[in-house]
């Protein structure tokens, strides 16, 4: 099992620290890029997934960087620009924006930063809502900006959703997950749901195994029921 590697510094740029993935780690925040190892995204046939095969604005799920940690994959259908994402402690970090031919392919951890609510095989309380154009969690109605690096639009969540950094190969149209950018909710997730996780994976150690490839399927297929939240007023 590969150990995750926390990239601390690769040089200094102005007031921030330049990270190896091109993001800027700014003072006042505890967030940094975590390199977990590259993992190829796979389609139903266990062959490398083609970005062009994804239906725009459809919710897809895969597991990264560990066997038990779910992530959302969405092609927003339009270019998502590079930007700075604000954090709860007054800092911010740079995000490169979307990937793929359209520049709108984004991925986030599907673990809500508020109380670690997440998709299961029975239902999913979290999804990208095409009508809202954002990601919401129906458990406590937190809303996150899909085009804004997962930043919080509606509380009670205080922290943005962590982003899964993606590499898109133009020649092959294949997608690779390379790491996590943003708040780390994995430790809380493994502690809070340890009994469920152990029941499914046999042990926490098994659940924390790093993945080398990521099968992708629609969220509706995986969870069966995807909860729809009532209208969420923006704060």
Buried (B, 14 or more C-beta within 10 A) or exposed (E): EEEBEEBEEBEEEEEBBBBBBEBBBBEEBEBBBBBBBEBBBBBEEEEBBEBEEBEEBBBBBBBBBBBBBBBBBBBBBEEBEEBBBBBBEEBBBBBBBBBBEBBBBBBBBBBBBBBBBBBBEEEBBBBBBBEBEBBBBBBBBBBBBBBBBBBBBBEBBEBBBBBBBBBBEEEEBBBBBBBBBBBBBBEBBBEBBEEEBBEBBEEEEBBBBBBEBBBBBBBBEBBEEBBEBEEBEEE
